[in-house]
Amino acid sequence: MSLDNRPQYSGGCQCGAVRFRVEGALGTASICHCRMCQKAFGSFYAPLVSAPEGGLHWTRGEPKRYRSSSHVLRGFCAECGTPLTYEGPDGIALAIGAFDTPEDVKPTIQFGVEARLPYVDTLPALPARVTLDDIEDAPFLTELVSYQHPDHETDEWPPTRQPQA
């Protein structure tokens, strides 16, 4: 919580080039199954939450934007490609996965269900394994070094120059 008792949230992209802070209560948290959101996120659906008007502040960098339709801009990190925003006539929504604590933002509604992929509802029934269960098939995991920005604010990022792909 902030000093004036308003909730505060922070987040950003995978590489840390773009960071944000949200002050105030978040709006509706949803997942959208429409084909445009599937493509924008490169995923089965887009998990989004509305930011309060005037409550979103970019604390490091700012997203690059792509006009995906006559009414919507999609914000993403120009460095790493992380999807960050859905900006429409009704306001700005942020990608839930970009929050430092995405577990605090629970979707309450689904949109665009006419395009929902037929197997999405069966995903929880798939066998599940933790990452390190794959050591035999992916031994590189034991020496993996993450260059991902941590899930908290940093004064400087990256701390040292990381190898470029």
N, C-alpha and C positions, 0 to 999 in steps of 0.2 A: 504494500500500500504506500501511496505517496503521503507527504506531510499533511495534505488536506483531506486524507482518508479516501481519496479516489483510488480505485484499483489501477495498477500499472503493470504493463506487460512489455517484454522485449523480445526481439528475435532478429533474424537476418538470413542471409543466403549461406550456402555451404562454404564458400571461400572467405567470407567475412568482408568483402568489398562493400556490401550494402547491409546496413543495420537500421533497425527501427525501434521506436518506443511508442506505446499506446497508453494514453492517460484517459481514464474513465472506463465505464462499463462497456464491455463488448456487446454487439448486437447479436442477431441470429447466427448461430453456427449451423452450417449445412454441408451436405455433399451434393454435388451436381453431376449427373450422369450424362448430360447432353454431349453430343459428339464434339462440339467446339471445346468444351472443358476437357474431354478425354485427350484431345490432341494438344491443347495448351499445357497440360500437365504430363503428357506422355504416360498416362496411367488409366486405370479403370474408371476413375472419377476424380473430381476436384473437391477437396475439403476446404471450405472457406468460412470466414467469420467476418461480419461487418464491423468496421472500426467506427467509433463515435465521431460525429462531425467535429472537426477541429482537434481531435485527440491524437491523430497520427503524426509523428515527427520522425523524419529521417535523421539518424544520428551519425551515420557514416555513409557517404555516397548517396546515390539515388537510383532507382530502377530505370532501365531503358524500357521504352514502351512500344508495343506493337498494337496497331488497330486491327482487332480481329473481326469487327463488324461495324456497322454504321453507328452503333451506340456505345461500343465497349473498347477500352484500352486494356491490354494485359501487360503488367509490369514484371520484369525479370532482371536478374543480374546479368550484365553484359560480359562479365568475366567468367562465371561458372555456369550460367544458364538456369539457375534456380528460379522456378516460378514464384512470384511474390504477391502480385495484386490482380484483382479484377476491378476495374474502374468503370462504373456505369452511371447513368443519369440519377440513380438512386443512392450513389455514394461509393465508397471504396471498401472492398472486402480483401482480407489478407489470407494467404495460404496458411492453414492451420499448422502444417508441418514445418513452417518457417519460424514458428514461435520457439523460444528457448524451453518452454514447458508446454508442449502440445497436449500433454495429458490433462491439462487444466481447461481445455476448450473442447467440450463434447458436442458433436453435432446433434441437433434436435429435429431435423427435417431433411428430406431428400427432394431434389428437384430434377427435372429432365428425365424422369424414370422411363419414358418411352424409349430411350436409347440405352437403358441399363443393359450391360452385357449379361447374357443368359447365365453365366456361371458365377457371377459376383456373390450371390446369396449363399453359394455352397463353399466359399473359400474357408470359413472357419472349420469345416469338416476335413480339410486336407491334413495330412500328417504334418506335425510341427517339430522343428529342431532348433536349438540355440546355435549361434554362429560357430562356436568352437566344436560342435559335433561334426563339422565338416573337415576337420584336420586331416583325416586320411585322404580325402579327395582333393583338398586344397591346402597343402602343407605351408604355403606362403602365409597363411593366416597367423602363424606363430610369430612371425617377424614383421607383421604389417605395421607401418607407421602412418597414422592418419594426419593429413594436412588440413582437415576440416576445422573450421573455426569452432571454438568451444561454445557451449550453450550458456554464455554469459557475456557481459560487456568486457571489452579489453581496451586499454589505452592506445595500443598500437597493434596493428595486424598487417601483414604477417610478422611474427617476431624475427624471423630470418627469411631471406628469399627462398622460396620453394622451387624445386625443379618444374619446368614448364612441360606440358605434354606435347 
